Amino acid sequence: MNLNTPSKTILIAPLNWGLGHATRCIPIIKALQDNNFIPIIASDGIALELLKKEFPYLKFLELPSYEIEYAKNGKYFKWKLLKNCPKMIEAILEEKRLVKKWIKKHDIDGIISDNRLGVFSKKVPSVFITHQLNVMTGNTTWITSLLHQNIIKKYTECWVPDTIDTPNLAGELSHLKNPDFNIKYIGPLSRIQTKKVDKKYDLMIILSGPEPQRGLLEEKLKQEIKLYNGTILFVKGIIEKDQKKEQIENVTFFNFMHSRQLEQALNESEIIICRSGYTSIMDLAKLNKKAFFIPTPGQYEQEYLARKLKKEGLVPYAEQDLFTIKNLDEIDNYKGLSEIKSNLNWSDIFNVFI
C-alpha cells in the first residue's frame, strides 16, 4: 500500500446467482481496501444484501436483476434459462446504461465484473472474473462457450480464480488450449481461513442458489437428517434482515451466517453437505475438508465439477432425487479437498488499474 498514491475508485459488481459470486468477491474487496483503492459495490437481490452486511460502511449501487430462475425439473434447466433470456438481455442493456452514468457521477477509475455481462466500459480498465471460460450446457457447450469467450474478449483482463497448472479445481471449465484474450490466473479465492478449534458439529449443511431448487433440497434434507444421530448445523442460505436461530433436537438451524460465523462453523464441522458450486469448492479446499456434494439438478457446471472431484477420489456426490443420508458413509472412501497454494500478490494483480 502506497499512501502517497491518490486513491482510485473501483466498481465491483458480482452476479446475483446464489451467493457464490458475492462471497468470492469479499477477499477482492478487502484487498482493494488494503491496496489504497476505494470499492463501490453494485449488485441486486440477496448478493447485494449479503455484501451490505459484510461491508456496511461502503457505498452500494443497485443493478437490475437478471431474474434467474431454476426449473423444478432439472432436465428443463436449459430451457428455463432460454425462456428468461429476453429479461436477461434487457437487464444487461440497463447495466450498460447505468455504468456509463456511474463512471461520471462517482468518478470510477476501474471496473471488476464477476459475470455481470453489461458491467463494462471502454473508458476505464475493465476486468471480468469467471471460472467458466468454457460454459457447459450439454450438447450446446460449444456455442455457449464461444458466446461467453466473445464477451470476455472486450475486457482489459479476465481473472480466473484457479491455477493455470495441475492440480487445479475447475478443470476444463477454467482452461483453454489456445486463448486469444488476456487471461490472468489469480488462484482460488476464499473468504475463509483455517482455525484451530474443537469440533462442535458432526455434520454441517449449507444451502444456496436460486429457487425453487434451494427450497426443494431444504425440504428433502430436513426429512433425511431425522435418521442422522450426530450433531447438525443447518444453514438454509436465506438472506433476511435479521438472523434467525432455531434448535430442534440435534439440529441447529440458521437462515444465514455472516462470513466470520460461517468461517467458525466450517472449522468446527467434521463433514459438509452442499452444492458443488465453485465457490463452495474453493472454500472447502482452503479448509482441507471432507464433503458430500448434491449438484443442482440440470446445472451442467455443478454436475461436471462433482464428477471431476469424484473421479479424482476427492469428494463423492449424489443426484438430488436419489440422495439418502446413508450416502454419507461413502465419504470415508474419499480423500477430501485440500488447499492449492498460489503466490497471490494483489499489488501486481491490481496493476491493471494503475
ABEGO torsion letter per residue (X at the ends): XBAABBBBBBBBBBBBBEAAAAAAAAAAAAAAAAAGBBBBBBBBEAAAAAAAAABAABBBBBBBBAGBBBBABAAAAAAAAAAAAAAAAAAAAAAAAAAAAAAAAAGBABBBBBGBAABBBAABBBBBBBABABBBAEAAAAAAAAAAAAAAAABABBBBBBBABOBBAAEAAABBABBABBBBBAEBBBABBBBBBBBABABBBBBBEBOAAAAAAAAAAAAAAAABABBBBBBAGBBBABBBBBBBEABBBBABBBAAAAAAAAAABABBBBBABAAAAAAAAAAGBBBBBBBBBGBAAAAAAAAAAAAAGABBBBBAAABBAAAAAAAAABAEBBBBBBBBBAAAAAAAAX
